[in-house]
């Protein structure tokens, strides 16, 4: 049980973790490989106060070292599902699950196009989490769309629990069915199946957390970072422009403070 789980290890997420630890709250940051981020590849950051001409990689490393140094738990992984359970949240990444009293979403802006049929059949055979939904397809044929380095591990897990797994390694996919997945079209070949697991590098927040309100591709959040789901807060580029590091850091701090206040008001204990 963590006081706060933060999804995203950029400036907003790391700022949130630092703020939580300064208030002696347990915090876990779950993030993809930072070397794949746009910030890491930036050759020079010219407008972050106090750090003129620093590279993106250097700035991100300093933020990461700061968060780690004050005791935040840093996890490399892809969050694929968030499930509210009473007053807490189950956060699934890879084949693991953590529990949090509150959440801060700091996922950045995801440039991901959905497959045809994906949104319509989400929860009706389309899944992003092998651990969460795999047992529903035991003894059935499923397609696993492998778009990440660790996808093979999850495909093997699904096989180990008795699923008949067809691996798909292409972005030319269409998911078919009316109220339930019936097949997947891959490069003009149709594969009959009962479900499809899509394993991307990252999952959009509104797909990992049901009923999360978005607007024009961004999470709808108030000044304090509050979303429409109690206990869930958002910060950084995922809530909209301007896409600036200094803004993200400030919003991360505010979101963490809001998350701590929420937990205190709910009187949640470990």
Secondary structure as GFF3:
##gff-version 3
##sequence-region A 1 270
A	DSSP	beta_strand	2	7	.	.	.	ID=ss1
A	DSSP	alpha_helix	11	22	.	.	.	ID=ss2
A	DSSP	beta_strand	27	31	.	.	.	ID=ss3
A	DSSP	three_ten_helix	34	36	.	.	.	ID=ss4
A	DSSP	alpha_helix	38	41	.	.	.	ID=ss5
A	DSSP	alpha_helix	56	69	.	.	.	ID=ss6
A	DSSP	beta_strand	73	76	.	.	.	ID=ss7
A	DSSP	beta_strand	79	85	.	.	.	ID=ss8
A	DSSP	beta_strand	88	93	.	.	.	ID=ss9
A	DSSP	beta_strand	96	105	.	.	.	ID=ss10
A	DSSP	beta_strand	126	127	.	.	.	ID=ss11
A	DSSP	alpha_helix	130	133	.	.	.	ID=ss12
A	DSSP	three_ten_helix	134	137	.	.	.	ID=ss13
A	DSSP	beta_strand	141	146	.	.	.	ID=ss14
A	DSSP	alpha_helix	151	160	.	.	.	ID=ss15
A	DSSP	beta_strand	164	168	.	.	.	ID=ss16
A	DSSP	beta_strand	173	176	.	.	.	ID=ss17
A	DSSP	beta_strand	183	186	.	.	.	ID=ss18
A	DSSP	beta_strand	189	192	.	.	.	ID=ss19
A	DSSP	beta_strand	195	199	.	.	.	ID=ss20
A	DSSP	alpha_helix	205	208	.	.	.	ID=ss21
A	DSSP	beta_strand	214	215	.	.	.	ID=ss22
A	DSSP	beta_strand	218	219	.	.	.	ID=ss23
A	DSSP	beta_strand	232	234	.	.	.	ID=ss24
A	DSSP	three_ten_helix	236	239	.	.	.	ID=ss25
A	DSSP	alpha_helix	245	266	.	.	.	ID=ss26
###
